[in-house]
Amino acid sequence: MNATTAPQGRRILWLNVLTVFSAAILIGAEVFGGAFAAGWAVANWAHLEGYAVHILQGLFFLCGVAVMVRFILNAKRVEPFVER
C-alpha cells in the first residue's frame, strides 16, 4: 500500500518522495530567504533605490531556483523516486 504500480512495473517510493520534498521545503525557505536578504543588502551597499532592489532580489531569486533544481536532482539520485 506504500507504493503505486505504474504500467512498466515501476513503483513510486512515497517515503523517498516525501523525504526529498520535505528537505526541499526546509532548504528552500533558507535559500529564498537568503536570496531576498542578499538582494536588499547588496542594493543598500550600492546605494540603489526603487526598482533596483527588486531587480537584485529577482536575480538572487533565480539563483535560488537554480540551487533548488540542483538539490532536487541530486537528492533524486540518492533517494530514487521509483523502484523497478
N, CA, C and O atoms as a GROMACS GRO file, in nm:
protein
  336
    1MET      N    1   0.081  -0.120   0.000
    1MET     CA    2   0.000   0.000   0.000
    1MET      C    3   0.085   0.126   0.000
    1MET      O    4   0.032   0.236  -0.018
    2ASN      N    5   0.216   0.112   0.020
    2ASN     CA    6   0.303   0.228   0.028
    2ASN      C    7   0.356   0.269  -0.109
    2ASN      O    8   0.421   0.373  -0.120
    3ALA      N    9   0.328   0.191  -0.212
    3ALA     CA   10   0.379   0.221  -0.345
    3ALA      C   11   0.267   0.203  -0.447
    3ALA      O   12   0.176   0.123  -0.428
    4THR      N   13   0.276   0.278  -0.554
    4THR     CA   14   0.179   0.272  -0.662
    4THR      C   15   0.244   0.203  -0.781
    4THR      O   16   0.358   0.232  -0.814
    5THR      N   17   0.172   0.113  -0.845
    5THR     CA   18   0.225   0.041  -0.960
    5THR      C   19   0.198   0.120  -1.087
    5THR      O   20   0.085   0.160  -1.114
    6ALA      N   21   0.304   0.142  -1.165
    6ALA     CA   22   0.293   0.210  -1.293
    6ALA      C   23   0.288   0.105  -1.404
    6ALA      O   24   0.317  -0.012  -1.378
    7PRO      N   25   0.253   0.144  -1.526
    7PRO     CA   26   0.239   0.047  -1.635
    7PRO      C   27   0.365  -0.034  -1.664
    7PRO      O   28   0.353  -0.149  -1.706
    8GLN      N   29   0.485   0.020  -1.645
    8GLN     CA   30   0.608  -0.052  -1.677
    8GLN      C   31   0.656  -0.138  -1.560
    8GLN      O   32   0.768  -0.188  -1.565
    9GLY      N   33   0.577  -0.155  -1.458
    9GLY     CA   34   0.619  -0.233  -1.344
    9GLY      C   35   0.701  -0.153  -1.244
    9GLY      O   36   0.767  -0.211  -1.158
   10ARG      N   37   0.697  -0.022  -1.254
   10ARG     CA   38   0.768   0.062  -1.160
   10ARG      C   39   0.676   0.096  -1.043
   10ARG      O   40   0.554   0.103  -1.057
   11ARG      N   41   0.739   0.116  -0.928
   11ARG     CA   42   0.662   0.155  -0.810
   11ARG      C   43   0.716   0.288  -0.758
   11ARG      O   44   0.838   0.307  -0.750
   12ILE      N   45   0.627   0.377  -0.722
   12ILE     CA   46   0.669   0.504  -0.664
   12ILE      C   47   0.700   0.480  -0.517
   12ILE      O   48   0.618   0.424  -0.444
   13LEU      N   49   0.816   0.522  -0.474
   13LEU     CA   50   0.858   0.508  -0.335
   13LEU      C   51   0.820   0.637  -0.262
   13LEU      O   52   0.896   0.734  -0.259
   14TRP      N   53   0.702   0.636  -0.204
   14TRP     CA   54   0.647   0.758  -0.146
   14TRP      C   55   0.728   0.809  -0.028
   14TRP      O   56   0.732   0.929  -0.003
   15LEU      N   57   0.792   0.720   0.045
   15LEU     CA   58   0.875   0.764   0.157
   15LEU      C   59   0.993   0.847   0.107
   15LEU      O   60   1.027   0.949   0.168
   16ASN      N   61   1.055   0.806  -0.002
   16ASN     CA   62   1.166   0.882  -0.059
   16ASN      C   63   1.118   1.016  -0.114
   16ASN      O   64   1.184   1.118  -0.096
   17VAL      N   65   1.004   1.014  -0.182
   17VAL     CA   66   0.948   1.138  -0.237
   17VAL      C   67   0.919   1.237  -0.124
   17VAL      O   68   0.952   1.355  -0.133
   18LEU      N   69   0.857   1.188  -0.019
   18LEU     CA   70   0.824   1.273   0.096
   18LEU      C   71   0.949   1.327   0.164
   18LEU      O   72   0.953   1.443   0.204
   19THR      N   73   1.051   1.244   0.176
   19THR     CA   74   1.176   1.286   0.239
   19THR      C   75   1.242   1.398   0.160
   19THR      O   76   1.284   1.498   0.216
   20VAL      N   77   1.252   1.380   0.028
   20VAL     CA   78   1.318   1.479  -0.057
   20VAL      C   79   1.240   1.610  -0.058
   20VAL      O   80   1.300   1.717  -0.045
   21PHE      N   81   1.109   1.605  -0.072
   21PHE     CA   82   1.033   1.729  -0.078
   21PHE      C   83   1.023   1.798   0.058
   21PHE      O   84   1.011   1.920   0.064
   22SER      N   85   1.027   1.723   0.166
   22SER     CA   86   1.032   1.785   0.298
   22SER      C   87   1.163   1.860   0.318
   22SER      O   88   1.164   1.971   0.369
   23ALA      N   89   1.272   1.798   0.276
   23ALA     CA   90   1.402   1.864   0.284
   23ALA      C   91   1.405   1.986   0.191
   23ALA      O   92   1.464   2.089   0.225
   24ALA      N   93   1.343   1.974   0.074
   24ALA     CA   94   1.340   2.085  -0.021
   24ALA      C   95   1.264   2.204   0.036
   24ALA      O   96   1.302   2.319   0.012
   25ILE      N   97   1.158   2.179   0.110
   25ILE     CA   98   1.082   2.289   0.171
   25ILE      C   99   1.170   2.360   0.274
   25ILE      O  100   1.174   2.483   0.277
   26LEU      N  101   1.238   2.284   0.358
   26LEU     CA  102   1.324   2.343   0.460
   26LEU      C  103   1.439   2.420   0.398
   26LEU      O  104   1.464   2.535   0.434
   27ILE      N  105   1.509   2.360   0.304
   27ILE     CA  106   1.623   2.424   0.241
   27ILE      C  107   1.577   2.541   0.155
   27ILE      O  108   1.644   2.644   0.149
   28GLY      N  109   1.462   2.527   0.088
   28GLY     CA  110   1.409   2.635   0.005
   28GLY      C  111   1.377   2.759   0.086
   28GLY      O  112   1.401   2.871   0.040
   29ALA      N  113   1.323   2.741   0.206
   29ALA     CA  114   1.294   2.856   0.292
   29ALA      C  115   1.423   2.932   0.323
   29ALA      O  116   1.424   3.055   0.324
   30GLU      N  117   1.529   2.860   0.349
   30GLU     CA  118   1.657   2.924   0.378
   30GLU      C  119   1.717   2.989   0.254
   30GLU      O  120   1.766   3.102   0.260
   31VAL      N  121   1.712   2.920   0.141
   31VAL     CA  122   1.772   2.971   0.018
   31VAL      C  123   1.699   3.097  -0.030
   31VAL      O  124   1.763   3.196  -0.063
   32PHE      N  125   1.567   3.093  -0.033
   32PHE     CA  126   1.492   3.208  -0.084
   32PHE      C  127   1.490   3.323   0.015
   32PHE      O  128   1.488   3.439  -0.025
   33GLY      N  129   1.490   3.292   0.144
   33GLY     CA  130   1.503   3.399   0.243
   33GLY      C  131   1.638   3.469   0.231
   33GLY      O  132   1.647   3.591   0.239
   34GLY      N  133   1.741   3.389   0.212
   34GLY     CA  134   1.875   3.445   0.192
   34GLY      C  135   1.885   3.524   0.062
   34GLY      O  136   1.955   3.624   0.056
   35ALA      N  137   1.816   3.478  -0.041
   35ALA     CA  138   1.819   3.548  -0.170
   35ALA      C  139   1.756   3.686  -0.158
   35ALA      O  140   1.812   3.784  -0.209
   36PHE      N  141   1.642   3.696  -0.093
   36PHE     CA  142   1.578   3.826  -0.078
   36PHE      C  143   1.660   3.917   0.013
   36PHE      O  144   1.671   4.037  -0.012
   37ALA      N  145   1.717   3.861   0.119
   37ALA     CA  146   1.800   3.940   0.209
   37ALA      C  147   1.927   3.988   0.137
   37ALA      O  148   1.970   4.102   0.157
   38ALA      N  149   1.985   3.902   0.055
   38ALA     CA  150   2.106   3.939  -0.018
   38ALA      C  151   2.076   4.050  -0.119
   38ALA      O  152   2.155   4.142  -0.136
   39GLY      N  153   1.961   4.041  -0.187
   39GLY     CA  154   1.923   4.147  -0.281
   39GLY      C  155   1.908   4.280  -0.211
   39GLY      O  156   1.953   4.383  -0.261
   40TRP      N  157   1.844   4.279  -0.096
   40TRP     CA  158   1.826   4.402  -0.019
   40TRP      C  159   1.961   4.456   0.030
   40TRP      O  160   1.987   4.576   0.021
   41ALA      N  161   2.047   4.366   0.081
   41ALA     CA  162   2.176   4.409   0.135
   41ALA      C  163   2.267   4.465   0.026
   41ALA      O  164   2.332   4.568   0.046
   42VAL      N  165   2.272   4.399  -0.089
   42VAL     CA  166   2.358   4.448  -0.198
   42VAL      C  167   2.306   4.581  -0.250
   42VAL      O  168   2.384   4.670  -0.281
   43ALA      N  169   2.175   4.595  -0.258
   43ALA     CA  170   2.118   4.722  -0.305
   43ALA      C  171   2.150   4.835  -0.207
   43ALA      O  172   2.182   4.946  -0.249
   44ASN      N  173   2.142   4.809  -0.078
   44ASN     CA  174   2.177   4.911   0.020
   44ASN      C  175   2.326   4.943   0.016
   44ASN      O  176   2.364   5.060   0.026
   45TRP      N  177   2.409   4.842   0.000
   45TRP     CA  178   2.553   4.862  -0.007
   45TRP      C  179   2.591   4.949  -0.128
   45TRP      O  180   2.680   5.033  -0.120
   46ALA      N  181   2.520   4.927  -0.240
   46ALA     CA  182   2.549   5.001  -0.362
   46ALA      C  183   2.469   5.131  -0.371
   46ALA      O  184   2.474   5.200  -0.472
   47HIS      N  185   2.394   5.164  -0.265
   47HIS     CA  186   2.312   5.287  -0.261
   47HIS      C  187   2.211   5.292  -0.374
   47HIS      O  188   2.191   5.396  -0.437
   48LEU      N  189   2.147   5.178  -0.400
   48LEU     CA  190   2.043   5.170  -0.503
   48LEU      C  191   1.906   5.184  -0.438
   48LEU      O  192   1.888   5.150  -0.321
   49GLU      N  193   1.811   5.236  -0.514
   49GLU     CA  194   1.676   5.256  -0.461
   49GLU      C  195   1.573   5.207  -0.562
   49GLU      O  196   1.604   5.177  -0.676
   50GLY      N  197   1.451   5.201  -0.516
   50GLY     CA  198   1.336   5.171  -0.604
   50GLY      C  199   1.340   5.033  -0.664
   50GLY      O  200   1.356   4.932  -0.595
   51TYR      N  201   1.324   5.030  -0.795
   51TYR     CA  202   1.315   4.903  -0.865
   51TYR      C  203   1.446   4.825  -0.866
   51TYR      O  204   1.444   4.704  -0.886
   52ALA      N  205   1.557   4.892  -0.845
   52ALA     CA  206   1.686   4.822  -0.845
   52ALA      C  207   1.691   4.717  -0.735
   52ALA      O  208   1.749   4.610  -0.754
   53VAL      N  209   1.630   4.747  -0.621
   53VAL     CA  210   1.626   4.650  -0.511
   53VAL      C  211   1.550   4.525  -0.555
   53VAL      O  212   1.594   4.413  -0.531
   54HIS      N  213   1.437   4.546  -0.620
   54HIS     CA  214   1.354   4.433  -0.664
   54HIS      C  215   1.422   4.354  -0.775
   54HIS      O  216   1.409   4.232  -0.783
   55ILE      N  217   1.495   4.423  -0.861
   55ILE     CA  218   1.567   4.354  -0.968
   55ILE      C  219   1.676   4.266  -0.909
   55ILE      O  220   1.693   4.151  -0.950
   56LEU      N  221   1.752   4.320  -0.813
   56LEU     CA  222   1.855   4.238  -0.748
   56LEU      C  223   1.795   4.121  -0.673
   56LEU      O  224   1.849   4.010  -0.677
   57GLN      N  225   1.684   4.143  -0.605
   57GLN     CA  226   1.618   4.033  -0.536
   57GLN      C  227   1.572   3.928  -0.636
   57GLN      O  228   1.582   3.808  -0.608
   58GLY      N  229   1.523   3.970  -0.751
   58GLY     CA  230   1.482   3.876  -0.855
   58GLY      C  231   1.599   3.796  -0.909
   58GLY      O  232   1.586   3.676  -0.934
   59LEU      N  233   1.714   3.861  -0.927
   59LEU     CA  234   1.833   3.789  -0.974
   59LEU      C  235   1.878   3.685  -0.873
   59LEU      O  236   1.911   3.572  -0.909
   60PHE      N  237   1.880   3.724  -0.746
   60PHE     CA  238   1.918   3.628  -0.642
   60PHE      C  239   1.813   3.517  -0.630
   60PHE      O  240   1.846   3.403  -0.599
   61PHE      N  241   1.686   3.552  -0.652
   61PHE     CA  242   1.580   3.452  -0.650
   61PHE      C  243   1.603   3.348  -0.761
   61PHE      O  244   1.585   3.228  -0.737
   62LEU      N  245   1.641   3.393  -0.880
   62LEU     CA  246   1.669   3.299  -0.989
   62LEU      C  247   1.788   3.210  -0.956
   62LEU      O  248   1.789   3.092  -0.991
   63CYS      N  249   1.888   3.265  -0.889
   63CYS     CA  250   2.000   3.182  -0.842
   63CYS      C  251   1.949   3.077  -0.742
   63CYS      O  252   1.995   2.963  -0.743
   64GLY      N  253   1.856   3.117  -0.657
   64GLY     CA  254   1.798   3.024  -0.561
   64GLY      C  255   1.720   2.913  -0.630
   64GLY      O  256   1.723   2.798  -0.586
   65VAL      N  257   1.651   2.946  -0.738
   65VAL     CA  258   1.578   2.845  -0.814
   65VAL      C  259   1.677   2.743  -0.872
   65VAL      O  260   1.652   2.622  -0.869
   66ALA      N  261   1.789   2.792  -0.924
   66ALA     CA  262   1.891   2.701  -0.978
   66ALA      C  263   1.946   2.610  -0.869
   66ALA      O  264   1.967   2.490  -0.892
   67VAL      N  265   1.969   2.665  -0.751
   67VAL     CA  266   2.019   2.584  -0.639
   67VAL      C  267   1.917   2.476  -0.603
   67VAL      O  268   1.954   2.361  -0.580
   68MET      N  269   1.789   2.512  -0.599
   68MET     CA  270   1.687   2.415  -0.560
   68MET      C  271   1.668   2.308  -0.667
   68MET      O  272   1.643   2.192  -0.633
   69VAL      N  273   1.678   2.343  -0.793
   69VAL     CA  274   1.668   2.243  -0.900
   69VAL      C  275   1.782   2.142  -0.888
   69VAL      O  276   1.760   2.021  -0.898
   70ARG      N  277   1.904   2.193  -0.866
   70ARG     CA  278   2.018   2.103  -0.849
   70ARG      C  279   2.001   2.015  -0.725
   70ARG      O  280   2.036   1.897  -0.727
   71PHE      N  281   1.947   2.073  -0.617
   71PHE     CA  282   1.925   1.994  -0.496
   71PHE      C  283   1.828   1.880  -0.523
   71PHE      O  284   1.856   1.766  -0.485
   72ILE      N  285   1.716   1.909  -0.588
   72ILE     CA  286   1.616   1.805  -0.615
   72ILE      C  287   1.676   1.696  -0.705
   72ILE      O  288   1.656   1.577  -0.680
   73LEU      N  289   1.748   1.736  -0.808
   73LEU     CA  290   1.807   1.636  -0.899
   73LEU      C  291   1.909   1.548  -0.827
   73LEU      O  292   1.912   1.427  -0.846
   74ASN      N  293   1.993   1.609  -0.745
   74ASN     CA  294   2.092   1.530  -0.672
   74ASN      C  295   2.026   1.443  -0.565
   74ASN      O  296   2.068   1.329  -0.543
   75ALA      N  297   1.924   1.495  -0.499
   75ALA     CA  298   1.855   1.416  -0.397
   75ALA      C  299   1.780   1.299  -0.460
   75ALA      O  300   1.771   1.192  -0.400
   76LYS      N  301   1.728   1.320  -0.580
   76LYS     CA  302   1.660   1.211  -0.652
   76LYS      C  303   1.757   1.096  -0.683
   76LYS      O  304   1.718   0.980  -0.686
   77ARG      N  305   1.880   1.131  -0.707
   77ARG     CA  306   1.980   1.029  -0.737
   77ARG      C  307   2.012   0.948  -0.611
   77ARG      O  308   2.035   0.828  -0.619
   78VAL      N  309   2.014   1.015  -0.496
   78VAL     CA  310   2.045   0.947  -0.370
   78VAL      C  311   1.924   0.870  -0.319
   78VAL      O  312   1.936   0.756  -0.275
   79GLU      N  313   1.807   0.932  -0.325
   79GLU     CA  314   1.681   0.872  -0.282
   79GLU      C  315   1.591   0.855  -0.405
   79GLU      O  316   1.511   0.944  -0.432
   80PRO      N  317   1.602   0.746  -0.479
   80PRO     CA  318   1.524   0.729  -0.603
   80PRO      C  319   1.372   0.734  -0.576
   80PRO      O  320   1.324   0.681  -0.476
   81PHE      N  321   1.301   0.798  -0.667
   81PHE     CA  322   1.156   0.811  -0.654
   81PHE      C  323   1.081   0.689  -0.701
   81PHE      O  324   0.967   0.667  -0.660
   82VAL      N  325   1.142   0.608  -0.787
   82VAL     CA  326   1.076   0.488  -0.839
   82VAL      C  327   1.165   0.366  -0.822
   82VAL      O  328   1.288   0.376  -0.819
   83GLU      N  329   1.100   0.251  -0.810
   83GLU     CA  330   1.171   0.125  -0.797
   83GLU      C  331   1.122   0.034  -0.908
   83GLU      O  332   1.002   0.026  -0.935
   84ARG      N  333   1.213  -0.034  -0.972
   84ARG     CA  334   1.174  -0.123  -1.083
   84ARG      C  335   1.154  -0.263  -1.034
   84ARG      O  336   1.122  -0.352  -1.113
   0.00000   0.00000   0.00000
